[in-house]
Amino acid sequence: MAHIVGLLLAAGQGRRFGADKLRQPLADGTPVAVAAARALKAACPDSIAVLRPEQDELAGLIEAEGLAVIRCAAARDGMGHSLAAGVAASPHAAGWLVALADMPCIRVATLGAVRDAIADGAALAAPAFAGRRGHPVGFAPRWRDALMGLQGDEGARAILRANGACLTQLALDDPGVLLDVDTPADLASLGRG
C-alpha cells in the first residue's frame, strides 16, 4: 500500500475559544488534541503533528501518543504555513491525510477510508456526512508543490475549490467529520449524547 503520512494540524491559537482549546478535556478526560492524535495514529501509523514553537506541553502529550512533532514558527500567520511545514517534513510520502486537532470525534474507520482512497489513486478525497463535505482531507503526491506553497489562514481550501472535479467524496455515516471545537459551547455539546 502507498505510504500515506498523517498530518495533524495543531498550531491554531484558539482565539474564539478564549483559551488553549486543544488541551481542554473531553467528557472522558482526554484532551481534544490527544483524541484527534490517537485516531489519526490508529489510521495512519506514520503521523506528524505541526505545532507552534511554544506549545511544549501539547507537544509532550502528542509525542506520548507516538506522533512525530514539528514546530512551525510561521504557524501564527495561518494554517497554510502549518500544512506546508507538514508536507515539507514528509518528503517521501505518497500522499497525506490531513486532520485538524480540534476535531476529536472523527472515527478511525473514516480516517482509514480517506487514507485508502488516496492510496488507491484518488487525487483528493474527503468524507461527507448528510451531504456536507467534512474532514479529514486526503491529498495525492501531485499536490506536493501546491501544498508546500501554501500561506495564510485559508489552508488548502483554494486547492479544493479550484479542483473540485478531482475530489472523491466518501458518503460516510460519521457526524464527527463536521464537529470541530471552536468555542466552549462546541466542547460542551460533545459531552451530550
Beta strands, then each sheet from edge to edge (+ up, - down):
strand 1: 5-9
strand 2: 47-51
strand 3: 68-71
strand 4: 96-100
strand 5: 124-129
strand 6: 132-133
strand 7: 137-139
strand 8: 167-171
sheet 1: 3+ 2+ 1+ 4+ 7- 5+ 6-
sheet 2: 3+ 2+ 1+ 4+ 7- 5+ 8+
end
